Amino acid sequence: MWLTKVSLSLLALAAFASAQYTGPCSTSNCGATGKVCPRGYLCVPWPSFNPAERQGCTCSYG
């Protein structure tokens, strides 16, 4: 029973980690938390600009 629960948890985590990020990615609503990027910062896709590999967005300088 314990092994089944662990297996299901790992499977759910893997599915979540591989899901494409489709959330907000603008300077006034950046990432899952909806952060407002400070002046001079941009909201950029992370870790890749490729939508299929994107895991989120983050505020970045320059």
C-alpha positions in Angstrom: 0.0 0.0 0.0 2.8 2.4 0.9 4.6 1.7 -2.3 1.5 2.4 -4.3 1.0 5.8 -2.7 4.6 6.7 -3.3 4.4 5.6 -6.9 1.2 7.6 -7.5 2.8 10.7 -5.9 5.9 10.4 -8.1 3.8 10.0 -11.2 1.7 13.0 -10.4 4.8 15.1 -9.7 6.4 14.0 -13.0 3.2 15.0 -14.9 3.1 18.4 -13.2 6.8 19.0 -13.9 6.5 18.2 -17.6 3.3 20.3 -18.1 3.8 23.3 -20.4 3.5 26.6 -18.6 0.7 28.8 -19.9 0.4 31.3 -17.2 1.0 35.1 -17.2 4.3 36.5 -18.5 4.1 40.3 -18.4 5.9 42.9 -16.3 2.7 43.7 -14.4 1.7 40.0 -13.9 4.8 37.8 -14.0 4.7 34.1 -13.3 2.4 32.0 -11.2 2.5 34.4 -8.3 1.6 37.4 -10.4 4.6 39.4 -9.4 5.0 43.0 -10.6 8.5 43.3 -11.9 10.5 46.3 -10.5 11.3 49.2 -12.8 13.9 48.3 -15.4 13.2 44.6 -15.2 11.5 42.4 -17.8 9.3 39.4 -17.3 10.9 36.6 -19.3 10.1 32.9 -19.9 12.1 30.5 -17.8 14.3 28.4 -18.5 13.7 28.7 -22.2 11.9 31.0 -24.7 10.6 27.8 -26.5 7.0 27.4 -25.3 7.3 23.6 -25.2 10.3 23.9 -22.7 9.0 26.8 -20.7 8.4 26.1 -17.0 7.4 29.5 -15.9 8.3 33.2 -16.1 10.5 35.4 -13.9 11.6 39.0 -13.6 15.0 39.6 -15.1 17.3 42.6 -15.4 18.2 43.7 -18.9 
